[in-house]
């Protein structure tokens, strides 16, 4: 008879909602911060920045943010500019030219957003928790995945990246935001790319193309029987809502390739894997742990 090892409960997680003002762009960003509840003291904690998908929010993947925080990280996420800036919001009766211009502005805002969030967090906005400026990572999903792949090109403080079903491939479907990851990194940044094998939005051929161009050191994990929404909270509801909502054109073609959620792995199974591999990557690259 094999006796299972007891698992120690993880520390409780505290969560704070803040507002950060960027006077240079005249924008106010809602910011969410998660950290170990018992974080008070002299020890500075590593910081993880989270970047959400297009149409998402700072709370899109709380399953991952709270998990990282429970293991000794400060995790910060913001609502990106396309969510908070009135000039970037979708408008009725847009012309194709206006839609293209708005999309270009979305892309142009993403990296400055994440750099602003980093500066904000390094200003130590929470007196009860100290951020370690020498141990900073970034994780993002979809458009947020592209964001965290681009930010190391201009932000030397980012030391480690996890890209979850990221945009940025040169092989992208029509209807997907035309943002390409260029990998103009000036130093080594350990990368973990996590893909979904049945991703209808960002299929595996694009993930392989993206991974092949990424600089070393790099690793790739593929979730089986998973689609694009397995990286957000409430997978089952989110997946079916996207699969069945009224859409036309290129997005309708993407919907047609999505399998019903009953044919896919559960959200709990996907989340457990994403939590484990993301934590292991950041522990190895920011804390020097091999397990």
Secondary structure by P-SEA (a helix, b strand, c coil): cbbbbbbccccbbbbbbbccccccccbbbbbbbbccccccccbbbbbbbbbbcccccccccaaaaaaaaaaccbbbbccccccccccccccccccaaaaaaaaaaaaaaaaaaaaaaaaaaaacccccccccccbbbbbbccaaaaaaaccccccccccbbbbccccccccccccccccccccccccbbbbbbbbbcccccccaaaaaaaaaaccccbbbbbbccccccccccaaaaaaaaaaccccccaaaaaaaacccccccccaaaaaaaaaaaaaaaaaaacccccc
